[in-house]
Amino acid sequence: MSHWSTAKTNITDVNALKEACSMLKLNLVENSYARGWNGQKLKADYVIKLDGRFDVALVKDGDAYSIMADMYDGSVEKVIGKDGNKLKQAYSAAATIQIARQKGYPVEMQTFENGDIKLILKVGAGG
Protein backbone atom coordinates (compact mmCIF):
# COMPACT_ATOMS: atom_id res chain seq x y z
CA MET A 1 0.00 0.00 0.00
CA SER A 2 1.46 3.32 -1.06
CA HIS A 3 1.50 6.37 1.18
CA TRP A 4 3.04 8.79 -1.32
CA SER A 5 1.33 12.19 -1.54
CA THR A 6 1.91 14.70 -4.33
CA ALA A 7 1.86 18.50 -4.13
CA LYS A 8 2.15 20.67 -7.24
CA THR A 9 4.66 23.54 -7.08
CA ASN A 10 5.96 26.45 -9.11
CA ILE A 11 9.54 25.21 -8.60
CA THR A 12 11.33 25.53 -11.95
CA ASP A 13 14.75 26.98 -11.07
CA VAL A 14 17.13 24.40 -9.63
CA ASN A 15 19.55 27.05 -8.31
CA ALA A 16 16.72 28.71 -6.36
CA LEU A 17 15.68 25.25 -5.09
CA LYS A 18 19.22 24.62 -3.88
CA GLU A 19 19.27 28.01 -2.14
CA ALA A 20 15.86 27.33 -0.56
CA CYS A 21 17.13 24.03 0.83
CA SER A 22 20.22 25.80 2.14
CA MET A 23 18.00 28.42 3.83
CA LEU A 24 16.05 25.63 5.52
CA LYS A 25 19.23 23.68 6.33
CA LEU A 26 18.09 20.73 4.21
CA ASN A 27 20.29 18.30 2.29
CA LEU A 28 19.32 18.23 -1.41
CA VAL A 29 20.68 15.35 -3.49
CA GLU A 30 20.41 15.06 -7.27
CA ASN A 31 19.20 11.89 -9.01
CA SER A 32 18.50 9.77 -5.95
CA TYR A 33 15.87 7.69 -4.18
CA ALA A 34 13.44 9.01 -1.58
CA ARG A 35 12.48 6.73 1.29
CA GLY A 36 8.83 6.05 2.02
CA TRP A 37 6.60 3.80 4.07
CA ASN A 38 7.60 0.17 4.61
CA GLY A 39 10.93 0.54 2.79
CA GLN A 40 9.40 1.85 -0.43
CA LYS A 41 11.74 3.95 -2.56
CA LEU A 42 10.90 6.50 -5.22
CA LYS A 43 13.39 7.52 -7.92
CA ALA A 44 13.48 11.31 -8.23
CA ASP A 45 15.30 14.11 -10.01
CA TYR A 46 16.08 15.66 -6.60
CA VAL A 47 15.64 14.30 -3.09
CA ILE A 48 15.67 16.18 0.19
CA LYS A 49 17.24 13.69 2.60
CA LEU A 50 15.64 13.95 6.04
CA ASP A 51 16.75 12.60 9.41
CA GLY A 52 13.58 10.54 9.95
CA ARG A 53 12.25 7.50 8.11
CA PHE A 54 11.03 9.42 5.05
CA ASP A 55 12.49 11.78 2.45
CA VAL A 56 11.06 14.35 0.04
CA ALA A 57 11.19 13.65 -3.71
CA LEU A 58 11.06 16.41 -6.30
CA VAL A 59 9.93 14.97 -9.61
CA LYS A 60 9.78 16.87 -12.90
CA ASP A 61 6.13 17.41 -13.83
CA GLY A 62 5.89 19.45 -17.03
CA ASP A 63 7.81 22.70 -16.51
CA ALA A 64 7.94 22.43 -12.71
CA TYR A 65 8.84 19.93 -10.00
CA SER A 66 6.16 18.28 -7.90
CA ILE A 67 6.80 17.35 -4.28
CA MET A 68 6.23 13.69 -3.50
CA ALA A 69 6.56 12.39 0.03
CA ASP A 70 5.12 9.98 2.53
CA MET A 71 3.19 12.25 4.88
CA TYR A 72 1.98 9.34 7.00
CA ASP A 73 3.48 10.19 10.41
CA GLY A 74 3.76 13.99 10.08
CA SER A 75 7.57 14.04 10.21
CA VAL A 76 7.93 15.36 6.66
CA GLU A 77 5.28 18.02 7.23
CA LYS A 78 7.19 19.28 10.27
CA VAL A 79 10.19 19.97 8.03
CA ILE A 80 8.68 21.25 4.76
CA GLY A 81 5.25 22.38 5.97
CA LYS A 82 1.75 21.28 5.02
CA ASP A 83 1.70 20.53 1.28
CA GLY A 84 5.33 21.69 1.19
CA ASN A 85 4.36 25.30 1.93
CA LYS A 86 7.49 26.03 3.99
CA LEU A 87 9.69 24.77 1.14
CA LYS A 88 7.60 26.66 -1.43
CA GLN A 89 7.94 29.90 0.55
CA ALA A 90 11.72 29.48 0.86
CA TYR A 91 11.91 28.75 -2.89
CA SER A 92 9.90 31.88 -3.71
CA ALA A 93 12.17 33.97 -1.47
CA ALA A 94 15.33 32.46 -3.00
CA ALA A 95 14.06 33.03 -6.56
CA THR A 96 13.10 36.63 -5.74
CA ILE A 97 16.48 37.34 -4.14
CA GLN A 98 18.26 35.83 -7.14
CA ILE A 99 16.37 38.04 -9.62
CA ALA A 100 16.70 41.17 -7.47
CA ARG A 101 20.46 40.71 -7.15
CA GLN A 102 20.81 40.14 -10.90
CA LYS A 103 19.13 43.54 -11.39
CA GLY A 104 21.41 45.14 -8.81
CA TYR A 105 18.78 45.65 -6.10
CA PRO A 106 19.84 45.17 -2.50
CA VAL A 107 17.68 42.67 -0.61
CA GLU A 108 17.17 42.25 3.10
CA MET A 109 15.61 39.03 4.37
CA GLN A 110 14.06 38.50 7.78
CA THR A 111 13.04 35.09 9.09
CA PHE A 112 10.53 34.91 11.91
CA GLU A 113 10.25 32.28 14.67
CA ASN A 114 7.23 30.71 12.99
CA GLY A 115 9.30 30.24 9.80
CA ASP A 116 7.72 33.06 7.81
CA ILE A 117 10.06 35.03 5.57
CA LYS A 118 9.91 38.76 4.86
CA LEU A 119 11.90 40.32 2.00
CA ILE A 120 12.68 44.01 1.70
CA LEU A 121 13.88 45.15 -1.73
CA LYS A 122 15.28 48.63 -2.14
CA VAL A 123 14.47 49.95 -5.59
CA GLY A 124 14.82 53.45 -7.02
CA ALA A 125 16.84 56.53 -6.08
CA GLY A 126 19.47 55.72 -3.49
CA GLY A 127 18.31 52.03 -3.70
QUIFEN-V589149 format. One record per residue. N is the residue number from 0. SS is DSSP state (H for helix, E for strand, L for the rest). PSI is psi in radians with two decimals (* if undefined). NEAR is the number of other ideal C-beta (glycine too) atoms within 10 Angstrom. Layout:
N|SS|PSI|NEAR / N|SS|PSI|NEAR
//
This chain:
0|L|2.23|5 / 1|L|2.50|10 / 2|L|0.16|14 / 3|E|2.28|16 / 4|E|2.62|16 / 5|E|2.39|14 / 6|E|2.20|18 / 7|E|2.62|14 / 8|E|3.05|20 / 9|E|0.33|12 / 10|E|1.98|24 / 11|L|-0.41|14 / 12|L|1.93|17 / 13|H|-0.65|14 / 14|H|-0.71|10 / 15|H|-0.63|20 / 16|H|-0.78|22 / 17|H|-0.74|16 / 18|H|-0.70|19 / 19|H|-0.76|25 / 20|H|-0.68|22 / 21|H|-0.75|13 / 22|H|-0.64|18 / 23|L|0.05|20 / 24|L|0.80|7 / 25|L|2.57|18 / 26|E|1.89|12 / 27|E|2.24|19 / 28|E|2.37|14 / 29|E|2.50|11 / 30|E|1.20|9 / 31|E|-3.01|17 / 32|E|2.34|15 / 33|E|2.46|26 / 34|E|2.43|19 / 35|L|-2.91|23 / 36|H|2.45|15 / 37|H|0.63|10 / 38|H|0.09|7 / 39|L|2.55|15 / 40|E|2.52|13 / 41|E|2.12|19 / 42|E|2.30|11 / 43|E|2.73|23 / 44|E|-0.75|14 / 45|E|2.52|21 / 46|E|2.31|25 / 47|E|1.93|26 / 48|E|2.14|14 / 49|L|2.83|19 / 50|L|-0.48|9 / 51|L|-2.70|13 / 52|L|-0.34|15 / 53|L|2.73|22 / 54|L|3.09|25 / 55|E|2.18|27 / 56|E|2.44|26 / 57|E|1.99|26 / 58|E|2.27|17 / 59|E|2.22|13 / 60|E|1.56|15 / 61|L|-2.19|8 / 62|L|-0.21|8 / 63|E|3.04|14 / 64|E|2.35|23 / 65|E|2.60|17 / 66|E|2.25|24 / 67|E|2.24|22 / 68|E|2.77|28 / 69|E|1.88|24 / 70|L|0.22|22 / 71|L|-0.93|16 / 72|L|0.05|13 / 73|L|-0.08|10 / 74|H|-0.65|15 / 75|H|-0.75|24 / 76|H|-0.61|17 / 77|H|-0.56|12 / 78|H|-0.83|21 / 79|H|-0.03|24 / 80|L|2.88|17 / 81|H|2.25|11 / 82|H|0.39|16 / 83|H|0.28|28 / 84|H|-0.61|14 / 85|H|-0.76|21 / 86|H|-0.75|25 / 87|H|-0.71|19 / 88|H|-0.77|18 / 89|H|-0.68|25 / 90|H|-0.81|25 / 91|H|-0.72|17 / 92|H|-0.80|20 / 93|H|-0.74|23 / 94|H|-0.70|19 / 95|H|-0.78|17 / 96|H|-0.77|20 / 97|H|-0.83|14 / 98|H|-0.76|14 / 99|H|-0.76|16 / 100|H|-0.63|12 / 101|H|-0.55|8 / 102|L|0.01|8 / 103|L|0.26|8 / 104|L|2.28|15 / 105|E|2.51|11 / 106|E|2.36|15 / 107|E|2.32|10 / 108|E|2.34|13 / 109|E|2.35|9 / 110|E|2.27|13 / 111|L|2.84|8 / 112|L|-0.61|5 / 113|L|0.01|6 / 114|L|-0.17|12 / 115|L|2.62|10 / 116|E|2.38|18 / 117|E|2.24|10 / 118|E|2.42|13 / 119|E|2.01|9 / 120|E|2.34|16 / 121|E|1.94|11 / 122|L|2.48|10 / 123|L|-2.85|7 / 124|L|2.23|4 / 125|L|0.01|4 / 126|L|*|9
//
